[in-house]
Amino acid sequence: MNPRSLSELLDRSLAARKSLFDSRHETAFRLFNGFTEGCPQLVVDLYAATLVLNNYADPPEQGLAYVNEARDFFQTQLTWLRAGIV
């Protein structure tokens, strides 16, 4: 998968879940399920203003580019995020 296609997958997942966001940013949900959305190396959860990026690549080093791209993507799109965990 090239980086552009991951951005497209993340953009689609964000659009599909837009109705789940609340104005106070207190909800929790799976923001991107790579197992079913085209990138099984990556799962992204949102807990209020904290983004949790799960790297399922084996070996993990192979998933670092996906984690970094997802981090950058969501930091740009969700400017109210306060923390991130890998």
ChimeraX attribute file (.defattr): number of C-alpha atoms within 10 A of each C-alpha:
attribute: neighborCount
match mode: 1-to-1
recipient: residues
	/A:1	8
	/A:2	7
	/A:3	12
	/A:4	10
	/A:5	12
	/A:6	20
	/A:7	17
	/A:8	11
	/A:9	17
	/A:10	24
	/A:11	15
	/A:12	14
	/A:13	17
	/A:14	18
	/A:15	11
	/A:16	12
	/A:17	13
	/A:18	11
	/A:19	8
	/A:20	13
	/A:21	15
	/A:22	11
	/A:23	7
	/A:24	9
	/A:25	15
	/A:26	12
	/A:27	13
	/A:28	16
	/A:29	13
	/A:30	14
	/A:31	23
	/A:32	25
	/A:33	18
	/A:34	19
	/A:35	12
	/A:36	9
	/A:37	15
	/A:38	15
	/A:39	20
	/A:40	14
	/A:41	19
	/A:42	22
	/A:43	22
	/A:44	22
	/A:45	17
	/A:46	20
	/A:47	17
	/A:48	18
	/A:49	18
	/A:50	17
	/A:51	23
	/A:52	18
	/A:53	21
	/A:54	17
	/A:55	20
	/A:56	19
	/A:57	15
	/A:58	9
	/A:59	9
	/A:60	10
	/A:61	11
	/A:62	13
	/A:63	18
	/A:64	17
	/A:65	11
	/A:66	23
	/A:67	20
	/A:68	12
	/A:69	16
	/A:70	21
	/A:71	19
	/A:72	12
	/A:73	15
	/A:74	20
	/A:75	16
	/A:76	11
	/A:77	12
	/A:78	12
	/A:79	9
	/A:80	14
	/A:81	17
	/A:82	11
	/A:83	12
	/A:84	15
	/A:85	11
	/A:86	12
